[in-house]
Amino acid sequence: MDGVSVRRAGYLLAVILVACVATGCRHHDRDGKKDHGAHEPVDVCHTAEGDSLWREVGAAQIPPSTFSAAYQLTFSNVAADKGESGGKGMRVSGQLRRSADSVLWMTAGMFGMEAFRAWMKRDSLWVMNKMEGAVDVYALSAWRAQWPFLTLAERTEQPFVTAVLLGVIPEALLQAEVVYMERRPAAGGGAEVLRFGLLPAAGLNPAGLVVCDVAVADFRLLDLYWLTPETLSPMQLLPVMGAALPAAAAAALDKAALRLSYPTADSRQLTWRQADGSGVNIQLTYSKRKVNEPVEVSTDLPKKYKVRYVE
């Protein structure tokens, strides 16, 4: 593994753990058509029904006390002018664990060699670079300026990121205001979907709108989108859009700054797109997954390792 690949892999690991780096792959169904935003909203509700259903969804979100799995992560850059993946991708593999004391722990390597080990605490991310014999420490608060989505989880980034990686709706979103709800018919043999539009805070909110799709049958998380105010309507504030909000949100899903898709319990498609259209496509796959079983993590630092605090 050359030095450039090592640095890229380390930066990627930090991004995944802190922001769930997401960009990417526009999901298509088998006939090549986009699977979202193409149909008119069905049974749009602006009543207490949406709030009631969202409370039921929240009750079904039970994160495991411990989790462990082997993972493989493949990512590639998206060109701003093409909106498609360009250049060679990179594949990283390792172990992901969540301990009983809520430490999120991960190893990462390439070509069968572990190059990084990282763990996320309540206020910081520690990335051990075994190739350089050093540990980089990131204050989680410093990442919010670069990834505004984290403002939804201020001071709770670690459980927020953990929930997203495990496919559970984060507590910060379960406390959000439901501004609309749609029942969407099953498509392509899939499950019937409830689509919720969420404002994470009342009033003017720079974080924008979150759109969350869950299966009607078991409230399993299917997709999560982050729409910035500019994506929806640059001239109109979200809280006053009223009846226009569902249609505006549906039309904007392809341009979402963040998309998290959960096709199966063991696969995720993570997408982060910048304002110019560039971004990163992520495919995350788990194997040998274990839930609520004893998990050991090691956060001990070798004595000779240099600790570097990154601003």
C-alpha positions as CSV (number, residue, x, y, z in Angstrom):
1,M,0.0,0.0,0.0
2,D,1.6,3.3,-1.1
3,G,1.7,6.4,1.1
4,V,-1.1,8.1,-1.0
5,S,-3.4,5.1,-0.6
6,V,-2.7,5.0,3.1
7,R,-3.6,8.7,3.6
8,R,-6.7,8.3,1.5
9,A,-7.9,5.2,3.4
10,G,-7.2,6.9,6.7
11,Y,-9.1,10.1,5.7
12,L,-12.0,7.9,4.5
13,L,-12.2,6.0,7.7
14,A,-12.4,9.2,9.7
15,V,-15.1,10.6,7.4
16,I,-17.2,7.4,7.6
17,L,-17.1,7.3,11.4
18,V,-17.8,11.0,11.8
19,A,-20.1,11.9,8.9
20,C,-21.0,8.5,7.5
21,V,-19.5,9.9,4.4
22,A,-22.2,9.6,2.1
23,T,-22.3,10.3,-1.5
24,G,-23.2,8.5,-4.2
25,C,-24.7,6.1,-6.1
26,R,-28.0,7.1,-7.5
27,H,-30.1,4.0,-7.0
28,H,-31.9,2.7,-10.0
29,D,-34.3,-0.2,-10.4
30,R,-33.8,-3.0,-12.9
31,D,-35.4,-1.2,-15.9
32,G,-33.0,1.7,-15.5
33,K,-35.5,4.2,-14.1
34,K,-34.9,6.0,-10.9
35,D,-36.7,4.5,-8.0
36,H,-37.7,7.7,-6.2
37,G,-39.3,11.0,-6.8
38,A,-40.9,9.8,-10.0
39,H,-44.5,9.3,-8.8
40,E,-47.0,11.7,-7.4
41,P,-47.4,11.6,-3.6
42,V,-50.0,9.2,-2.4
43,D,-52.4,10.0,0.5
44,V,-50.4,13.0,1.8
45,C,-51.2,13.7,5.4
46,H,-50.7,17.0,7.3
47,T,-52.6,15.7,10.4
48,A,-52.0,14.0,13.6
49,E,-51.8,10.6,11.7
50,G,-48.2,11.4,10.6
51,D,-47.2,12.2,14.2
52,S,-48.9,9.0,15.5
53,L,-47.2,6.8,12.9
54,W,-43.8,8.4,13.5
55,R,-44.1,7.6,17.2
56,E,-44.8,3.9,16.3
57,V,-41.8,4.0,14.0
58,G,-39.6,5.3,16.9
59,A,-40.8,2.5,19.2
60,A,-39.6,0.0,16.7
61,Q,-36.1,1.4,16.5
62,I,-34.1,-0.6,19.1
63,P,-30.3,-0.4,18.7
64,P,-28.4,-3.5,19.8
65,S,-26.3,-3.1,23.0
66,T,-23.3,-4.7,21.2
67,F,-22.6,-5.3,17.5
68,S,-19.7,-6.8,15.6
69,A,-19.2,-7.6,11.9
70,A,-16.6,-7.9,9.2
71,Y,-17.1,-5.3,6.5
72,Q,-16.0,-4.4,3.0
73,L,-16.3,-0.9,1.8
74,T,-15.9,0.2,-1.8
75,F,-15.9,3.8,-2.8
76,S,-15.2,6.0,-5.9
77,N,-15.3,9.7,-6.7
78,V,-18.1,11.3,-8.6
79,A,-17.1,13.9,-11.2
80,A,-18.9,17.2,-10.9
81,D,-19.5,17.6,-14.6
82,K,-20.7,14.1,-15.3
83,G,-22.6,13.1,-12.1
84,E,-21.1,9.7,-12.5
85,S,-18.3,7.7,-10.9
86,G,-14.9,8.4,-12.5
87,G,-11.5,7.0,-12.0
88,K,-10.4,4.0,-10.0
89,G,-12.3,3.1,-6.9
90,M,-10.8,1.9,-3.6
91,R,-11.7,-1.1,-1.5
92,V,-11.2,-1.2,2.3
93,S,-12.0,-4.0,4.6
94,G,-11.9,-4.6,8.3
95,Q,-13.9,-5.1,11.5
96,L,-16.6,-2.9,13.0
97,R,-17.7,-3.2,16.6
98,R,-19.8,-1.4,19.1
99,S,-19.0,-2.3,22.7
100,A,-21.3,-2.4,25.7
101,D,-19.9,0.9,26.9
102,S,-20.9,2.5,23.6
103,V,-17.4,2.8,22.0
104,L,-17.7,2.6,18.3
105,W,-14.5,0.8,17.1
106,M,-13.2,0.0,13.6
107,T,-10.2,-1.4,11.8
108,A,-9.4,-0.7,8.2
109,G,-6.9,-2.1,5.7
110,M,-6.1,-3.1,2.1
111,F,-4.6,-6.2,0.5
112,G,-5.0,-8.1,3.7
113,M,-3.0,-5.7,5.8
114,E,-4.5,-3.6,8.6
115,A,-3.3,0.0,8.3
116,F,-5.7,1.8,10.6
117,R,-7.6,1.3,13.8
118,A,-10.1,3.9,15.0
119,W,-12.6,4.4,17.8
120,M,-15.2,7.1,18.4
121,K,-15.9,8.4,21.9
122,R,-18.5,10.9,22.9
123,D,-16.5,13.9,22.0
124,S,-13.6,12.7,19.8
125,L,-12.4,10.4,17.1
126,W,-9.1,8.6,17.4
127,V,-7.5,7.2,14.3
128,M,-4.4,5.0,14.8
129,N,-2.2,5.1,11.7
130,K,-0.1,2.0,12.0
131,M,2.0,2.8,8.9
132,E,3.2,6.1,10.5
133,G,3.2,5.0,14.1
134,A,0.9,7.9,15.1
135,V,-2.6,8.6,16.3
136,D,-4.7,11.5,15.0
137,V,-7.3,12.9,17.4
138,Y,-10.3,14.8,15.9
139,A,-12.6,16.8,18.1
140,L,-16.1,16.0,16.8
141,S,-17.3,19.6,17.2
142,A,-14.8,20.6,14.5
143,W,-16.5,18.5,11.9
144,R,-19.9,20.2,12.1
145,A,-18.8,23.1,10.0
146,Q,-17.8,20.8,7.1
147,W,-20.8,18.5,7.4
148,P,-23.8,20.5,8.6
149,F,-25.8,17.2,8.9
150,L,-24.0,16.6,12.2
151,T,-25.7,19.7,13.6
152,L,-28.7,17.5,13.9
153,A,-26.8,15.5,16.5
154,E,-24.8,18.1,18.4
155,R,-23.0,16.5,21.3
156,T,-24.4,13.1,20.3
157,E,-22.4,12.3,17.2
158,Q,-21.2,8.9,18.3
159,P,-24.7,7.4,18.9
160,F,-26.0,9.2,15.8
161,V,-23.3,7.7,13.6
162,T,-23.7,4.3,15.3
163,A,-27.4,4.2,14.6
164,V,-26.9,5.2,10.9
165,L,-24.3,2.4,10.4
166,L,-26.5,-0.2,12.0
167,G,-29.6,0.9,10.1
168,V,-31.6,2.4,13.0
169,I,-33.2,5.8,12.8
170,P,-31.1,8.1,15.1
171,E,-32.8,9.5,18.3
172,A,-32.1,13.0,17.1
173,L,-34.4,12.4,14.1
174,L,-37.0,10.6,16.1
175,Q,-37.5,13.9,18.0
176,A,-37.9,15.9,14.8
177,E,-41.1,17.6,13.7
178,V,-43.2,15.6,11.2
179,V,-44.2,18.1,8.5
180,Y,-45.8,15.6,6.1
181,M,-46.3,11.9,5.6
182,E,-47.1,9.9,2.4
183,R,-48.1,6.3,1.8
184,R,-46.3,5.1,-1.2
185,P,-47.4,1.9,-3.0
186,A,-45.0,-1.0,-3.3
187,A,-42.8,-0.8,-6.4
188,G,-40.9,-3.6,-8.2
189,G,-42.0,-6.2,-5.7
190,G,-40.8,-4.2,-2.8
191,A,-42.6,-3.2,0.4
192,E,-45.2,-0.5,0.8
193,V,-43.4,2.6,2.1
194,L,-44.2,5.3,4.5
195,R,-42.4,8.5,3.6
196,F,-41.9,11.1,6.3
197,G,-40.7,14.7,5.9
198,L,-39.0,15.9,9.0
199,L,-37.8,19.3,10.3
200,P,-35.2,18.5,12.9
201,A,-35.9,21.8,14.8
202,A,-38.9,24.1,14.8
203,G,-38.7,27.4,12.9
204,L,-35.9,28.4,10.6
205,N,-33.4,25.5,10.4
206,P,-30.2,25.7,8.4
207,A,-29.9,21.9,8.4
208,G,-32.8,21.7,6.0
209,L,-35.3,18.8,5.6
210,V,-34.8,15.1,6.3
211,V,-36.9,12.6,4.3
212,C,-37.1,9.2,5.8
213,D,-38.6,6.1,4.1
214,V,-39.6,3.1,6.2
215,A,-41.4,-0.2,5.4
216,V,-45.1,-0.3,6.4
217,A,-44.9,-3.9,7.6
218,D,-42.1,-3.6,10.2
219,F,-41.0,0.1,10.1
220,R,-37.5,-1.0,8.8
221,L,-35.4,1.9,7.6
222,L,-35.2,1.9,3.8
223,D,-33.8,5.3,2.8
224,L,-32.7,8.5,4.5
225,Y,-32.2,11.8,2.6
226,W,-30.9,15.1,3.6
227,L,-32.3,18.0,1.6
228,T,-30.8,21.5,2.1
229,P,-33.1,24.5,1.9
230,E,-31.4,25.5,-1.4
231,T,-32.3,22.2,-2.9
232,L,-35.9,22.6,-2.0
233,S,-36.5,26.2,-2.8
234,P,-33.9,28.9,-2.5
235,M,-36.5,31.7,-2.2
236,Q,-38.9,30.1,0.3
237,L,-38.4,29.1,3.9
238,L,-39.3,25.5,4.6
239,P,-41.8,26.1,7.5
240,V,-44.0,28.2,5.2
241,M,-44.1,26.0,2.1
242,G,-47.2,24.3,3.3
243,A,-48.9,22.1,0.8
244,A,-46.1,22.6,-1.7
245,L,-43.6,20.8,0.6
246,P,-44.3,17.1,-0.4
247,A,-44.0,17.8,-4.1
248,A,-40.9,19.9,-3.7
249,A,-39.2,17.2,-1.6
250,A,-40.1,14.5,-4.0
251,A,-38.7,16.5,-6.9
252,A,-35.5,17.2,-5.0
253,L,-34.5,13.7,-3.9
254,D,-32.1,13.1,-6.8
255,K,-30.2,16.2,-5.7
256,A,-30.1,15.3,-2.0
257,A,-26.8,16.2,-0.3
258,L,-26.9,13.0,1.7
259,R,-28.6,9.7,0.9
260,L,-28.4,6.5,3.0
261,S,-30.0,3.4,1.5
262,Y,-30.5,0.1,3.2
263,P,-31.4,-2.6,0.7
264,T,-30.8,-5.5,3.1
265,A,-29.7,-5.9,6.7
266,D,-26.1,-6.5,5.5
267,S,-25.7,-3.8,2.8
268,R,-25.7,-0.1,2.7
269,Q,-25.3,2.5,0.0
270,L,-23.9,5.8,1.4
271,T,-23.9,8.9,-0.6
272,W,-22.5,12.4,-0.1
273,R,-22.8,15.0,-2.8
274,Q,-21.3,18.5,-2.8
275,A,-23.0,21.6,-4.2
276,D,-21.1,21.3,-7.5
277,G,-22.3,17.8,-8.0
278,S,-19.1,16.1,-7.1
279,G,-19.0,13.5,-4.3
280,V,-18.1,9.9,-3.3
281,N,-20.0,6.7,-4.0
282,I,-19.9,4.3,-1.1
283,Q,-21.0,0.6,-0.9
284,L,-20.8,-0.9,2.6
285,T,-21.3,-4.7,3.1
286,Y,-21.3,-6.6,6.4
287,S,-20.6,-10.3,6.9
288,K,-20.3,-12.5,10.0
289,R,-22.6,-10.1,11.8
290,K,-23.3,-10.7,15.5
291,V,-25.7,-8.7,17.6
292,N,-26.0,-8.5,21.4
293,E,-23.1,-10.9,22.0
294,P,-19.9,-10.2,24.0
295,V,-17.6,-7.7,22.2
296,E,-14.1,-6.8,23.0
297,V,-12.4,-3.6,21.8
298,S,-8.9,-2.3,22.4
299,T,-8.2,1.4,22.7
300,D,-4.7,1.0,24.2
301,L,-2.0,3.1,22.4
302,P,1.5,1.7,21.9
303,K,3.9,3.7,24.0
304,K,6.0,5.0,21.1
305,Y,3.1,6.2,19.1
306,K,2.9,10.0,18.5
307,V,-0.4,11.6,19.4
308,R,-1.4,14.4,17.0
309,Y,-4.4,16.7,17.7
310,V,-6.0,17.7,14.4
311,E,-7.9,21.0,14.2
